[in-house]
């Protein structure tokens, strides 16, 4: 029973973390679009260059 709650808790936390990342990406797309009125799909490329 403990393994069930442990796994469920881990899945919930992972889901919240992934949802937060998606929300930040969507916020970035929205801010860029509102500022320039151009959809910039190169945002993902810039995010991948950041950790390098």
Order of alpha helices (4+ residues) and beta strands (2+ residues): alpha-alpha
